Amino acid sequence: MRNTTPSHQGLSLVWAMSVIGALFFIFGFVTWLNGFLVPYLRIACELNNFQSFFVTFAFYISYVIMALPSAAILHRTGLRDGMMYGLFLMALGASLFIPAALTRYYLLFLLGLFVMGMGLAILQTASNPYITLLGSLESSARRISVMGICNKSAGIVATLLFGFIALQNADEIVARFALLPPVEKAAELDALAAKVIVPYIIITLTFAALGVVIRFARLPEPRTDDSSPAPVETALQNRTEPPASEKNSVFQFPYLIFGVIALFCDVGLEIVAGDSIISFGRSLGIPLSTARFFTAFTMVAMICGYSLWIYLIPRFMSQVTGLKGCAMLGIALTLAMFWIRSPAVAIVLVALMGFANSLIWPAVWPLAIKGLGRLTAMGSALLIIGNLGGAIVPLAFGSLLDYTEHHSLYPGYAYVVMLPCYVYIAFYAFWGHRITCWKRKSSGAKH
């Protein structure tokens, strides 16, 4: 599609995309560090699988608490300044890891994750609609996919970097702990916990510096008061319900509410596929020295998916068609997990779930906020509540993984938690995004 914007406006958009891309890299670095923190804190704080997945619970439950306050903050500050405040709050949360590591107090680690999640909730409430509204909604999945590449590339960097820093010789450390007396074991665990102090000092300073950059960066502020944006899909063109300008509540948009549930499923799927793969590998008997890098496999699969969608959408297919394909692929991979017993193949299947998950967020988000007009900020805040899936679904997975270990069952059975999530994504792709009113039309008009 030919660009008809003036050259200075084009440069402004490139600058905005670059800055938001850097933010998405930060999102990914922080978010996918949880994949490392789950096994790391399980060792350092002596936890079981269920307890270790409170890492993701603490991080994502903050989204639910901050989602609606984020909308109020952004209404007052605007999208750009909201990003700045979110970064400063994330810096505060990262700084809590320093006393947490010094004391090896698990609840303090969780508090740091909770505060970081609050900051990230503000950032995502601002940045996701920001990148969506910078251009046409028809190509928004492509722009969000570009941001996804930044996000998952950071996940690869975080996994490899912290795997080398904190989980080096992890198998030898765990074996040695079993032979040490309590006092010496505590000293070794303290030394292990202290390995994250310097990295989190750097992370804290980076967040604070980025907040300052956002404060003085000249980013364009996209308009969110347009009540009649361009349609996303042909099926959405002929709506019979009142336009957004005549609605006064986001709850009058069924496709938005269904979208919140879809993102709940998506975030749960992404976190389980990315953060569980190390613990799953250990349950299969794979040494931690090898399994510590498995999260990177899921990230690579997601990047491959993003790259494919950037090429295909909307040139060769619509984002809805891609979403349907991803949902069906996810269902097939999950079902395959119940029968595959080869550890290597099972790990590949979990990693490929990253590919199946790659288009869900980029496709659901624009479909869910399409046509909200002046209610876009509140709708975006409501969608952020969908991140609750990252708190609930991994806990369910961790509990099932403990159950399979205690009863000598195949660990792959724990992935049954993903099946209803993929089934719901399929519902949203085929029907849910097209439902525009709560009451069925007596005329039999299609939604």
N, C-alpha and C positions, 0 to 999 in steps of 0.2 A: 504494500500500500504506500503510495507516494506521500511524502511529508510536505504539507503545504504551509507549515508554520514558519514564521520569520526565523532567520538564523540565530538571532539573540535569544529567542524563545526556545529554539531547539537546544542551544547550549545550556540554557537554564534547566531544561528537563534532563539533560545528560548529567549535569551537576547534581540535581536532586536524586536521580537514580543511583549515582555513585555514592552519595552520602547514605541513602537508605540501604544500599547494598552493604555498606560497611556496618550499619546497624544490624542487618540480618546476619552478618557474619558473627557479630557479638552475640545475638540471640542464640545462634547455633552453638557457639563455643560454650556458653553457659548451660544451655539446655542439655546438650549431649555429654557434658561432663558428668551428668547424673549416671550415665552408663558406666563410667569409671567409679563414681562414688559408691554405687550400690555394692560391688564386691569389695572395694577398698574399706568402707566403713563397716562392712560385715566382719572383716578381719580385725580392724583397729579397735572397734567397739564391741567385738564378740557378740554378734547377732546371728539370728537365723534368717532364712530367705524372706519370710513375711515381714520381720522387723526391718530388714535392710531396704525393702521397697517403700518404707515410709519416707525415704529420700524423695521419691517422685510424688508421694502424697503431700508432703509439706510444700513442695515447690508449686504444685498445680492447684492445691486448694486455695492458695492465695489469689488465683485468678477469679474464683467465685466471689471472694470477699471484695476484691478491688474492681470487678467489672463495671458495676453501676457507678461507684464513686469515680472511676476513670472517666466515664462520660461527663460527669459534672465538672471534673477538673479540666477536661479538654474543651468543654463549652466555655469555660472562663478563660483558658489560656490559649486556645487554638492548638492545632495539631503540632506545630513546630516546637513551641515552648513546652508542650506536654512531653515530647520526646526528651527534652533536656531534664525535666524533673524526674522522669522515669530512670534516666541514667544515673542521676545523683542518688536515687533510692537504691538502685542496684549496687552502687559503690558502697553504700552503708551496709547492705547485706553481705557483700563479699568480705568486708572488714571484720565481720563477726566470726569468720572462719579462723582468724588468728587466735583469739582466746579459746575458741573451740578446740583447735589443734593442741594448744598448750595444756588444756585440762582434759582432753580426750572425753569430753562430755557430749554425748550423742544429741541430747535435746538442744544444745547450743548450736550444733551443726544444723539441726532442723530449723532452728529459728533463723539462722543466716540464709538458708534456702528459702524460707517463707518470705523474708524481706526482699530477697532478690526477685522472687516470683511476683511480689507486689509491684516492684519497679518495672518488671518485664510486662506485666498486665497493662500498665499505662502505655508503655512503648508499643505493644502490639495493637492496643485499641487505637493508637494514633497512626502507626505506620502501615497497617494493612489497608485501611480505607484510603490512606494517602497514596500508596502505590496503585491502588485500584482506580482512583479518581484522576490520576495524572494523564490518563489517555482514555481511549474508547473502551467500553465494557466488553466489546466483542474480543478484544485482544488482551484483556486483563489477566487471563490465565497464563499467557506467555510472560507478562511482566512479573507476576508472582512466581512463576517457575524460575526466572532469572534470580529472584531473591532466594528461592529455595536452594539453588546451586550454591549461593553464598553461605546459606545456613548450614547445609550438609557438608560443604568443604571445611567449614570450621569444626564440625563434628569429627571429621577425620583427623584434623590437626590436634584437637583436644584429646582424642582417644590415644593417638600415638604418643603425643608429648607426655601426658600424665601416666600412660602405661609404662613408659621408660623411667619417669621420675619416681613414682610411688609404688608400682607393682613389680619392679625388677626383682628377680629371684623370689617371687612371691611363694612359690611352692616350697622352696627350702625354708622360708621364714615360717610358714604354717607348720611344716613338719618339726621344726625346731621348737616351736611354742609348746608342742605336746610333751616335750621332754624337760622343759624348764620349770624350776620352782616358781611359785607365785610372784615373788619379789622381782626376780630376773625377767619373768615374762612380762610384768607390768612395765618394766624399764624398756624392753624391746618394743612393746606396743606404743609407748610414748614416743620413741624414736621414729616409728613408722608414721604416727600421726603428724609429727613435726615436719615431715617431708612436704606438706602442702602449704606451709606458712609463707615461704618466699613466693611461690606462684600466685597465691591469693593476694599478697601485697601488690604484685604487679597488676593483677586483674582489677583491684580496687583503684589504683592510680589511673589505669586505662579508662575505666568507666567515668571517673571524674573528669579526665581530660576530654573525652568525647562529649560529655555534657557541656563543657565550655565551648567546644567547636560548634555544636548545634546552636548554642546561644548566639554566636556571632556569624554563623553561616547564613547566607542569603538564599533561603529555600523558598520556592513559590508555594503559596497557600492555595490548594485546590478548593474549588467551590463545592459545597455540599447542599446548597439550597435549591438545586435544580429538581423540580418535581416531575420532569418528563425526560429522563435520559434516554439515550439510544438503547434499543432492545438488545438483550443478550442472545436470545434464541427466537426463532420464528414462532415457536409454540407460545411464547410469552408476549407476542405483539398485540394480540387482540383481547385485552383484558376488559371485563365488563364491570368490575368493581370500581368504586371511586378512586381517583388518583391520590398519590401521597399527600398532595396539598389539602385534600378534604378529610384526611385521617389524622387523628390526634394521638394514636398509640401504636407502638410497634407490634403489639399483640393482635392487631387487625390484619397482619400479614402472615398467613399460614406458612408460606414457603420459607419465611424467615425463622419461625419457630421450629419447623422441621429441620432447617439448616443448623440451628443450634445443636439439636440432637445428633445430626450428621457429623458436626465437628467434635462433639463429645466422643463419638465412636472413632473418628479419625485420629484424634490425639491419643486416645487409649491404644489404638493400633500402632501408631508410630512409636510410642514409648515402649510398648511391649516388644516390638520388633527390634528396636535399637538397644534398649537398656537391659533386656532379659537375655540376650544372646550369650553374654559372658557367663552368667549363672547357669544357663541351660547347658553350655559347653562343659562346665565343671560337673554338672549332674550326669553328663554322658561319659565322664572319666577323662576328659581332655585336660591336660595340665594347664594351670592358670597362666603359666609363662607363655603359652600359645593362645589361650582363650581371651586374654586381656586385650587383644587387638581385633576381636570379632566385630565389635560395634562399627569399626571402619568398613567392614564388608557391607553392612546394611546402608551406611551412608553412600558408598560408591553406587549401590543399586539405585538409591533414590536420585543421585545425580544423573545417572544414565536415564532414568525416567524423565526427570526435568528436561534434560537436553532433547529427548525425543519429542516431548510435548511442545517445546519452543519451536521445533522445526515443523511439526504437524499442524499446530493450532494457530490461527483458524484457516491456514492455507489448504489443508487436506481433510480436516475433520473438525467438528465442533467440540467444545470442551465437554458438553454433555455426553457425546458419543465416547470420548476418552474416559469419562468418569464411569460409564457403564462397563467398559472393558476392564478397568482397574478393579471394580467391585467383583466382577466374575472371576478374575485372576486370583484375587485374595481368597475367595471362597474355595477355589480349586487347591491353592497352596495349603490352606488350613486343613482341608480334608486329607490331603496327602500326608500331613504330619502324623495322622493317626495310624498309618500303616508303615511308614518308612522307619527302619531300625538302624540304618547305617549312620553313624555319627557325622561323617563328612557330608553326606547328602542332606541330612536333617539341618545342619548348619547352613548349607546353601539355600534350602527352602526358606528358612527364617530370614536370611539376607535378602532373598528375592521378594519377600513381603515388603521390603523397602521400596522396590519398584512398583508394586501394586498400590502402595500408599502415596506415591509421589504426586499424583494429580488430584487427590481428594481435596486437600485444602485449597489449592489454586482454583479448582473448579467450583467448589461449594461456596466459597466466600463471595465471589461476584454474583452468583445466582441468588444468594440469600439477601444481599443488600441492594439488588437491582430495584430501582423505582422507589426507594425510601425517601429520596429528597431531603427535606429538612430534618428527617428522623434518622439520617444516616449514622450520626455519632452514637445515638442511643441503640440503634440496631447493631452497630459494631461492638458496642459494650456488651450487648446481650450475646453476641456470637462468642465473645471472649469467655463467657461462662462455659462454653463448650470444652474449654481446657480442663474442666473437672474430670473429663475422661482420663487424663494423665494421672490423676490422683486415685481413681477408683479401679480402673481396669488392671493396672500393674499390681495393686494389692491383691486382687483376686487371683492373678497369675501366680504371685509369690506364694499365696496360701495353697494353691493347687500343686505347685512345685514341691513344697514341703510335704504335702500329702503323698505325692508319688514317691518321694524319697523314703518316707516312713513306712510305706506299704510295698516297697520294692516294685513299683509300677514303672512303666516307660515314661520318662519325663516329658516326652512330646505330647502326652495327653493334656498337659496344663494349657496348651494353646487352644483348647476348646473355647476359652473365653473370647477368642477373636472371631469365632464363627458368627454369632448374632450381630456383631458390629459390622462385618462385611455384608451380611444380609440386609441390614438397615441402609447401608450406603447404596446398595443396589436399588432398594425401594426409592430412595431420594433421587437417584439418577434417572430412574424410569418414570416415576410418578410424582414424588414429593415436591420437587422444585416447580411443578406446574400447577399446584393447588393454590389458587389465589383468593379463595373465600372459604369461610368455615361452613356455610350452608350450601348444600347441593342445589344447583339450578334446576327448577322444575321443567325448563325447556329442554333439558338434556344436553346443554352446551358443554363442549369439552373444555377441560381445564388444562 
